[in-house]
């Protein structure tokens, strides 16, 4: 259907679906806990631009599947290959699903880590692998009016994301906290059995069923990261590096919140997780400027994240947050910046959540001291 064939009402609703200008933050950040682990986080680094995907995607037409190599320790395979135009937004939606799934975790577990054995037993008893996406909440999270026309478009998008994600299979190596050794994992995201297909109920809600092995891995190797709800509104088409950047910065910010290196990351470490940006070797082979091909795209999307309201601020610095020297400023370019750090601050970050963690850590320390004191052998007179 062309725009000319749309009714006046549908045209107005279509305007409402247009992206919010990046210079205006969508709204003040609210943060939600996200259950995540090394393997699932690797999916954030997947390339989303056609050029980057083409450079890393190997398609095998005889078996109708392809492979995406991200890092040395993560391989992603996609079967029933059609096209990868939805890949970036599909991955973004996957983490929206995981955010909704994390709501099934008791709040005490979120603040103090998850007891895998008890939580797993609870999962089996309640069979809580199903995620219900309520269109009213989903549209509200996107700042889109809840109308029949918008619901229809949202349903179409979610089904397209699901069709991409259900064919994603990934392999990686991670340390198993249960078995206390490195294991090779081979996982799918959603259940593929005929009895467990995702569906739309009459209420208009859509249900997605996570794969059992994927949930086992997440609940066993989990850590909790607090992610702004506005992350799920990032415009990946215009800013393909933004998701990988903000996710990396958010994970590090949450992990290091009680440490001196909070809000500090090496430039080269951040670039390693942004696969839409070519490597130095690829750039030199094409005889292009490393600054324009590597640094500028990174800076552009860091600026976007600040304009969008996810970052309060960011700037280059040296180790221990020392400012750039006069010599570094005069020789501003790839060779200088690749050795630098980026210091940043997440906007509206909920410090009370981390304060709670600090209290729990202190309680654990005191309990450990008390046990040691009780178990200490009595001194001989």
KAPE-V588916 format. One record per residue. N is the residue number from 1. RES is the residue in one small letter. PSI is psi in whole degrees, 0 to 359 (* if undefined). D_LAST is the distance of its C-alpha to the last C-alpha in whole Angstrom. Layout:
# KAPE-V588916
N & RES & PSI & D_LAST
N & RES & PSI & D_LAST
This chain:
# KAPE-V588916
1 & x & 129 & 94
2 & x & 167 & 95
3 & x & 328 & 94
4 & x & 333 & 98
5 & x & 352 & 97
6 & x & 148 & 94
7 & x & 166 & 95
8 & x & 319 & 94
9 & x & 317 & 91
10 & x & 325 & 90
11 & x & 317 & 90
12 & x & 320 & 88
13 & x & 325 & 86
14 & x & 323 & 86
15 & x & 322 & 85
16 & x & 338 & 82
17 & x & 353 & 81
18 & x & 149 & 81
19 & x & 144 & 78
20 & x & 135 & 77
21 & x & 137 & 77
22 & x & 340 & 74
23 & x & 344 & 75
24 & x & 116 & 74
25 & x & 141 & 70
26 & x & 312 & 71
27 & x & 172 & 68
28 & x & 141 & 65
29 & x & 131 & 62
30 & x & 139 & 60
31 & x & 140 & 58
32 & x & 144 & 57
33 & x & 143 & 54
34 & x & 120 & 55
35 & x & 120 & 53
36 & x & 167 & 54
37 & x & 173 & 53
38 & x & 312 & 54
39 & x & 313 & 57
40 & x & 324 & 58
41 & x & 332 & 58
42 & x & 335 & 60
43 & x & 335 & 63
44 & x & 333 & 63
45 & x & 357 & 64
46 & x & 139 & 67
47 & x & 146 & 70
48 & x & 345 & 72
49 & x & 151 & 76
50 & x & 319 & 78
51 & x & 316 & 78
52 & x & 321 & 75
53 & x & 315 & 75
54 & x & 325 & 78
55 & x & 336 & 76
56 & x & 355 & 73
57 & x & 126 & 74
58 & x & 118 & 76
59 & x & 134 & 78
60 & x & 92 & 79
61 & x & 334 & 82
62 & x & 335 & 83
63 & x & 5 & 80
64 & x & 51 & 80
65 & x & 165 & 76
66 & x & 167 & 75
67 & x & 137 & 72
68 & x & 121 & 70
69 & x & 120 & 68
70 & x & 276 & 65
71 & x & 178 & 62
72 & x & 331 & 62
73 & x & 16 & 59
74 & x & 126 & 61
75 & x & 130 & 65
76 & x & 128 & 67
77 & x & 140 & 69
78 & x & 118 & 72
79 & x & 171 & 74
80 & x & 50 & 78
81 & x & 131 & 78
82 & x & 289 & 81
83 & x & 165 & 80
84 & x & 25 & 77
85 & x & 334 & 78
86 & x & 4 & 76
87 & x & 311 & 73
88 & x & 309 & 71
89 & x & 333 & 72
90 & x & 316 & 70
91 & x & 320 & 67
92 & x & 318 & 67
93 & x & 324 & 68
94 & x & 316 & 65
95 & x & 335 & 62
96 & x & 317 & 64
97 & x & 317 & 63
98 & x & 327 & 60
99 & x & 315 & 59
100 & x & 323 & 61
101 & x & 323 & 59
102 & x & 337 & 56
103 & x & 341 & 56
104 & x & 349 & 56
105 & x & 129 & 52
106 & x & 142 & 50
107 & x & 325 & 49
108 & x & 324 & 45
109 & x & 323 & 46
110 & x & 319 & 48
111 & x & 338 & 45
112 & x & 20 & 42
113 & x & 159 & 44
114 & x & 129 & 45
115 & x & 103 & 43
116 & x & 312 & 46
117 & x & 315 & 45
118 & x & 318 & 46
119 & x & 320 & 48
120 & x & 317 & 50
121 & x & 322 & 50
122 & x & 321 & 51
123 & x & 316 & 54
124 & x & 318 & 55
125 & x & 318 & 55
126 & x & 350 & 57
127 & x & 55 & 59
128 & x & 51 & 59
129 & x & 355 & 60
130 & x & 130 & 64
131 & x & 124 & 64
132 & x & 121 & 67
133 & x & 114 & 68
134 & x & 122 & 70
135 & x & 325 & 73
136 & x & 314 & 73
137 & x & 320 & 70
138 & x & 314 & 70
139 & x & 322 & 74
140 & x & 321 & 72
141 & x & 336 & 69
142 & x & 2 & 72
143 & x & 37 & 74
144 & x & 132 & 77
145 & x & 142 & 79
146 & x & 93 & 78
147 & x & 159 & 82
148 & x & 321 & 83
149 & x & 316 & 85
150 & x & 325 & 81
151 & x & 319 & 79
152 & x & 316 & 82
153 & x & 320 & 81
154 & x & 318 & 77
155 & x & 319 & 78
156 & x & 316 & 80
157 & x & 314 & 77
158 & x & 322 & 74
159 & x & 321 & 76
160 & x & 319 & 77
161 & x & 316 & 73
162 & x & 318 & 72
163 & x & 328 & 75
164 & x & 313 & 73
165 & x & 327 & 70
166 & x & 343 & 70
167 & x & 5 & 72
168 & x & 131 & 69
169 & x & 133 & 66
170 & x & 148 & 64
171 & x & 140 & 61
172 & x & 172 & 58
173 & x & 134 & 55
174 & x & 160 & 52
175 & x & 126 & 48
176 & x & 117 & 47
177 & x & 335 & 44
178 & x & 315 & 44
179 & x & 352 & 45
180 & x & 47 & 43
181 & x & 165 & 46
182 & x & 136 & 49
183 & x & 152 & 52
184 & x & 121 & 56
185 & x & 145 & 57
186 & x & 105 & 61
187 & x & 152 & 61
188 & x & 159 & 64
189 & x & 313 & 64
190 & x & 155 & 66
191 & x & 138 & 66
192 & x & 8 & 70
193 & x & 151 & 70
194 & x & 331 & 74
195 & x & 349 & 72
196 & x & 57 & 70
197 & x & 147 & 72
198 & x & 147 & 72
199 & x & 164 & 74
200 & x & 125 & 76
201 & x & 169 & 76
202 & x & 334 & 78
203 & x & 346 & 76
204 & x & 354 & 77
205 & x & 152 & 73
206 & x & 139 & 72
207 & x & 134 & 69
208 & x & 137 & 68
209 & x & 116 & 66
210 & x & 150 & 63
211 & x & 139 & 62
212 & x & 315 & 59
213 & x & 324 & 58
214 & x & 317 & 58
215 & x & 320 & 56
216 & x & 312 & 54
217 & x & 313 & 53
218 & x & 315 & 53
219 & x & 338 & 50
220 & x & 322 & 48
221 & x & 25 & 48
222 & x & 157 & 49
223 & x & 159 & 48
224 & x & 128 & 50
225 & x & 139 & 52
226 & x & 119 & 54
227 & x & 136 & 57
228 & x & 138 & 60
229 & x & 339 & 63
230 & x & 346 & 65
231 & x & 325 & 65
232 & x & 359 & 67
233 & x & 8 & 70
234 & x & 139 & 70
235 & x & 94 & 73
236 & x & 334 & 73
237 & x & 317 & 76
238 & x & 333 & 76
239 & x & 75 & 73
240 & x & 341 & 72
241 & x & 351 & 69
242 & x & 318 & 67
243 & x & 312 & 65
244 & x & 321 & 64
245 & x & 307 & 63
246 & x & 329 & 61
247 & x & 315 & 59
248 & x & 314 & 58
249 & x & 323 & 57
250 & x & 317 & 56
251 & x & 315 & 53
252 & x & 322 & 52
253 & x & 317 & 52
254 & x & 317 & 50
255 & x & 323 & 47
256 & x & 15 & 47
257 & x & 326 & 47
258 & x & 12 & 44
259 & x & 168 & 44
260 & x & 341 & 46
261 & x & 20 & 48
262 & x & 134 & 50
263 & x & 33 & 53
264 & x & 128 & 54
265 & x & 144 & 55
266 & x & 140 & 57
267 & x & 315 & 61
268 & x & 329 & 61
269 & x & 323 & 58
270 & x & 317 & 60
271 & x & 330 & 63
272 & x & 337 & 62
273 & x & 9 & 62
274 & x & 92 & 65
275 & x & 0 & 68
276 & x & 346 & 71
277 & x & 129 & 71
278 & x & 159 & 72
279 & x & 165 & 70
280 & x & 320 & 70
281 & x & 318 & 72
282 & x & 320 & 74
283 & x & 315 & 75
284 & x & 326 & 76
285 & x & 326 & 78
286 & x & 1 & 80
287 & x & 44 & 81
288 & x & 169 & 79
289 & x & 120 & 77
290 & x & 325 & 74
291 & x & 312 & 73
292 & x & 325 & 76
293 & x & 334 & 75
294 & x & 305 & 71
295 & x & 314 & 70
296 & x & 315 & 73
297 & x & 323 & 72
298 & x & 313 & 69
299 & x & 320 & 69
300 & x & 318 & 72
301 & x & 335 & 70
302 & x & 318 & 67
303 & x & 319 & 69
304 & x & 315 & 70
305 & x & 328 & 67
306 & x & 316 & 67
307 & x & 324 & 70
308 & x & 344 & 69
309 & x & 7 & 66
310 & x & 325 & 64
311 & x & 133 & 62
312 & x & 320 & 62
313 & x & 162 & 63
314 & x & 152 & 62
315 & x & 160 & 63
316 & x & 150 & 62
317 & x & 181 & 60
318 & x & 184 & 57
319 & x & 143 & 54
320 & x & 29 & 51
321 & x & 19 & 55
322 & x & 139 & 56
323 & x & 160 & 60
324 & x & 144 & 63
325 & x & 168 & 64
326 & x & 319 & 67
327 & x & 320 & 68
328 & x & 321 & 67
329 & x & 324 & 69
330 & x & 335 & 72
331 & x & 40 & 71
332 & x & 114 & 71
333 & x & 187 & 71
334 & x & 310 & 70
335 & x & 332 & 68
336 & x & 310 & 66
337 & x & 331 & 65
338 & x & 342 & 64
339 & x & 357 & 61
340 & x & 177 & 60
341 & x & 164 & 58
342 & x & 125 & 59
343 & x & 139 & 57
344 & x & 166 & 58
345 & x & 130 & 57
346 & x & 139 & 58
347 & x & 138 & 60
348 & x & 31 & 59
349 & x & 134 & 55
350 & x & 87 & 53
351 & x & 336 & 50
352 & x & 332 & 49
353 & x & 318 & 48
354 & x & 330 & 46
355 & x & 322 & 44
356 & x & 319 & 43
357 & x & 319 & 42
358 & x & 318 & 40
359 & x & 316 & 38
360 & x & 323 & 38
361 & x & 319 & 36
362 & x & 320 & 34
363 & x & 320 & 33
364 & x & 318 & 32
365 & x & 316 & 30
366 & x & 320 & 28
367 & x & 322 & 28
368 & x & 318 & 26
369 & x & 319 & 24
370 & x & 319 & 23
371 & x & 318 & 23
372 & x & 322 & 21
373 & x & 320 & 18
374 & x & 324 & 18
375 & x & 354 & 18
376 & x & 129 & 15
377 & x & 143 & 12
378 & x & 139 & 9
379 & x & 139 & 6
380 & x & 140 & 4
381 & x & * & 0
